[in-house]
Amino acid sequence: MIKIVDTHLHIWDRNHLNLPWLDGDTSVLSKNYSLIDYQNSLHGDKLYNVEKAVYIEVDVLDNQKEKENEFIIDLCRNKDTLLKAAVISGDLTKESFDDYIGKYKNIDCIKGVRHVLHVPSSKPKTCLSNTFLKNVKLLGELGLVFEGCIRAEELDDLYTLARECSNTSIILNHMGIVNPDIISSANPTDEETEYKEVWIKNLKDLASLPNVACKISGLNPSDGQDIETLRIPVNTALDIFGENNVMFASNYPVCNISTKLDPWIKAVIEITKDRTKEFVNKLFYENANRIYKL
């Protein structure tokens, strides 16, 4: 049985927290999601067992960030839950960030910070301002990671940030939010070929830095759960980053848009079945324990 640490789990109750990015949303994401919902979506069938999970912030209103943090800290401290760690939200464009993060630096379950960079409010080069870079360096000084959730076309920004902040662990979310339909296209257009080539180049640049790791997650092919569409981008990222710098992640419940939780887990298991047992164990379990200090 494959032991799993799910390194990217979201839960939310919209009756208590405001997620502006879901305003007006009528998709599967518009409902509330709890840990019970997550666990009920797992069907390991003796193939896998999710032993631990890392909560990732859900981009609430600025004035609710501390409320979200308190909620998730309480959950992580409950030894009966899967949640063993959390990456909280933080605005790294603010000079006051050091005061904010100072409240959490000694809380064991807090492992890092995410400032979402793929939303319209985050313009290209946002993460390269002097203040942003200073705050990412501060995270490294505190032993915390920075989660890089950024548009595929701006991965070179994250590369520059990671190079400048060499003492901070940088975790690339969702393989750079890449479009799997383009990457796996059998008859790509010239534009699609260029997109794929640039994505691969950026991944190679990021992987060349010793402080960068990549989460294998975030793929939502337009035709739903198609393992062949998933196979090429997953294997590309695994081969580029190597066995020591990749971590499995579900991106639950966002994965429900297309791939769904249990089928996604089983798809990655199927895609990696010909890799060594050591590689699979590092991908699903060991690397997460090491990188997040679980």
C-alpha positions in Angstrom: 0.0 0.0 0.0 1.3 3.4 -0.9 1.5 5.9 2.0 0.5 9.4 1.0 1.0 12.9 2.4 -1.4 15.2 0.5 0.5 18.4 0.3 -2.3 20.6 -1.0 -5.7 20.4 0.6 -8.3 23.2 0.8 -11.4 23.2 2.9 -13.8 26.1 3.3 -17.1 27.1 4.9 -18.5 30.2 3.1 -20.8 30.9 6.0 -17.8 31.9 8.1 -15.2 33.0 5.5 -15.5 35.2 2.4 -13.7 33.8 -0.7 -14.1 36.7 -3.2 -12.8 34.5 -6.1 -15.9 32.3 -5.7 -18.4 35.2 -5.8 -20.9 34.4 -8.5 -19.4 30.9 -9.1 -22.0 28.3 -9.8 -19.6 25.4 -10.4 -18.8 22.5 -8.2 -16.6 24.8 -6.1 -19.5 27.0 -4.9 -20.4 24.6 -2.1 -18.8 24.2 1.3 -16.0 21.6 1.7 -15.0 19.9 5.0 -12.4 17.4 6.1 -15.2 14.8 6.2 -16.0 15.6 2.6 -12.4 15.0 1.7 -12.1 11.7 3.6 -15.4 10.5 2.0 -13.9 11.1 -1.4 -11.0 8.7 -0.7 -11.4 5.1 -1.9 -8.0 3.6 -1.5 -9.1 -0.1 -2.0 -5.9 -1.1 -0.3 -3.9 0.7 -3.1 -3.1 3.8 -1.0 -3.6 5.4 2.3 -3.6 9.2 2.9 -1.8 9.5 6.3 -1.3 13.2 6.5 -2.4 16.4 4.7 -1.1 20.0 4.5 -3.7 22.7 4.4 -3.2 25.5 1.9 -4.8 28.9 2.4 -7.9 29.7 0.4 -7.4 33.4 -0.5 -10.0 35.0 1.8 -10.6 38.7 2.2 -7.6 40.5 3.7 -9.5 41.3 6.9 -10.3 37.6 7.4 -6.8 36.1 7.1 -6.2 35.9 10.8 -9.6 34.3 11.3 -8.7 31.7 8.7 -5.4 31.1 10.4 -7.0 30.6 13.8 -9.4 28.1 12.4 -6.8 26.0 10.7 -4.4 26.1 13.6 -7.1 24.7 15.8 -7.7 21.9 13.3 -4.1 21.0 13.0 -3.8 20.8 16.8 -6.5 18.1 16.8 -4.5 14.9 16.7 -7.4 13.0 15.3 -7.4 14.9 12.0 -5.4 14.2 8.9 -4.2 17.9 8.9 -0.7 18.0 10.3 0.5 21.4 8.9 -0.7 24.6 7.2 0.5 27.1 4.8 -1.2 30.4 5.6 -2.0 33.4 3.5 0.1 36.5 3.6 0.5 39.8 1.6 4.2 39.9 0.8 3.9 43.3 -0.9 3.4 44.9 2.5 6.2 46.4 4.6 4.2 45.3 7.7 4.5 41.6 6.7 7.2 41.0 9.3 4.7 42.0 12.1 2.1 39.7 10.7 4.2 36.6 10.3 5.8 37.3 13.7 2.5 36.1 15.3 2.9 32.7 13.8 6.6 32.0 13.6 6.7 29.9 16.7 3.5 27.8 16.0 4.7 24.4 15.0 2.0 23.6 12.5 2.6 26.7 10.4 5.1 25.7 7.7 4.9 28.5 5.2 3.1 31.3 3.4 1.4 31.6 0.1 0.7 34.9 -1.7 -1.5 34.0 -4.7 0.1 35.3 -7.9 -2.2 34.0 -10.6 -5.2 36.2 -9.9 -5.9 39.4 -11.8 -5.0 41.6 -8.8 -1.4 40.2 -9.0 0.2 41.8 -12.0 3.3 40.3 -13.7 6.5 41.0 -11.8 4.6 41.5 -8.5 6.9 39.0 -6.8 10.0 40.8 -7.9 9.5 44.1 -6.0 12.1 44.9 -3.3 9.5 44.5 -0.5 8.3 41.1 -1.8 11.8 39.8 -2.1 12.7 41.0 1.3 9.7 39.2 2.8 10.4 36.0 1.0 14.0 36.1 2.4 12.5 36.6 5.8 10.5 33.4 5.4 13.7 31.6 4.9 15.2 33.1 8.0 12.2 31.9 10.0 12.5 28.4 8.5 9.3 28.8 6.5 8.6 27.9 2.9 7.2 30.2 0.2 4.5 28.6 -2.0 4.6 29.9 -5.6 1.2 29.8 -7.3 1.9 31.6 -10.5 0.7 31.7 -14.1 2.6 29.5 -16.5 3.7 32.4 -18.7 5.3 34.1 -15.6 7.3 31.2 -14.3 10.5 33.1 -15.1 9.5 35.6 -12.5 9.4 32.8 -9.9 12.8 31.6 -11.1 14.3 35.1 -10.5 12.7 35.2 -7.1 14.0 31.8 -6.2 17.5 32.7 -7.4 17.5 35.9 -5.4 16.1 34.2 -2.3 18.4 31.2 -2.3 18.0 30.5 1.5 14.2 30.1 1.3 12.6 26.9 0.2 10.3 27.7 -2.8 7.5 25.3 -3.7 6.1 25.5 -7.2 2.3 24.9 -7.0 0.5 22.8 -9.7 3.5 22.5 -12.0 3.1 26.1 -13.0 -0.6 26.0 -13.7 0.0 24.4 -17.0 -2.7 23.5 -19.6 -2.5 19.7 -20.0 -4.5 19.7 -23.2 -1.8 21.8 -24.9 1.1 19.8 -23.4 -0.4 16.5 -24.5 -1.7 17.6 -27.9 -0.9 15.2 -30.7 -1.2 18.0 -33.4 -0.1 21.2 -31.7 -0.3 24.5 -33.5 2.9 26.6 -33.7 1.6 28.7 -30.7 0.9 25.5 -28.7 4.4 24.2 -29.5 5.9 27.4 -28.3 3.8 27.3 -25.1 5.1 23.8 -24.3 8.7 24.6 -25.1 8.6 27.7 -22.9 7.0 25.8 -20.0 9.6 23.1 -20.2 12.4 25.6 -20.3 11.0 27.4 -17.2 10.7 24.1 -15.3 14.3 23.3 -16.1 15.4 26.7 -14.9 13.5 26.3 -11.7 14.7 22.7 -11.2 18.3 23.9 -11.6 18.0 25.8 -8.3 18.5 23.6 -5.1 15.9 25.5 -3.1 12.9 24.8 -5.5 10.5 21.8 -5.4 7.4 21.1 -7.5 4.0 19.9 -6.5 2.5 17.3 -9.0 -1.0 18.6 -9.1 -3.4 21.1 -10.7 -4.1 19.4 -14.0 -7.6 19.7 -15.2 -7.9 18.4 -18.8 -11.0 19.6 -20.7 -12.1 16.1 -21.4 -12.1 15.1 -17.7 -10.2 12.2 -16.3 -8.0 11.1 -19.2 -4.9 9.4 -18.0 -3.1 9.8 -21.3 -3.7 13.6 -21.2 -2.2 13.6 -17.7 0.7 11.3 -18.4 2.9 13.6 -20.5 2.9 16.7 -18.2 3.2 14.6 -15.1 6.2 12.6 -16.4 7.7 15.8 -17.8 7.7 17.5 -14.4 8.9 14.3 -12.6 11.8 13.9 -15.0 12.8 17.5 -14.8 12.7 17.9 -11.1 13.8 14.4 -10.1 12.9 12.2 -7.3 14.1 14.4 -4.5 12.2 17.6 -5.4 8.7 16.5 -6.3 5.6 16.1 -4.0 2.2 14.6 -4.7 -0.7 17.0 -4.1 -4.4 16.7 -4.7 -5.5 20.4 -4.9 -8.8 19.2 -3.4 -11.6 20.3 -4.0 -10.4 22.3 -7.0 -9.5 18.9 -8.6 -13.2 18.2 -8.7 -13.6 20.6 -11.7 -12.2 17.8 -13.8 -10.1 15.0 -12.4 -11.8 14.3 -9.0 -9.8 13.2 -5.9 -9.6 9.4 -5.9 -9.2 9.1 -9.7 -6.4 11.7 -9.6 -4.5 9.8 -6.9 -5.0 6.5 -8.8 -3.9 8.2 -12.1 -0.6 9.4 -10.6 0.0 5.9 -9.1 -0.7 4.4 -12.6 1.6 6.9 -14.3 4.5 6.2 -11.9 4.0 2.4 -11.7 7.2 1.7 -13.8 9.3 4.0 -11.6 11.3 2.6 -8.7 9.7 2.0 -5.3 12.1 4.5 -3.8 11.0 7.2 -6.4 7.3 6.6 -5.7 7.8 6.7 -1.9 9.6 10.0 -2.2 7.0 11.5 -4.4 4.0 10.5 -2.3 5.5 10.5 1.2 9.2 11.1 2.1 9.8 14.4 0.3 6.7 16.0 1.9 7.8 15.0 5.4 11.3 16.4 4.8 10.3 19.7 3.0 7.5 20.5 5.4 9.3 19.2 8.4 6.3 17.1 9.4 
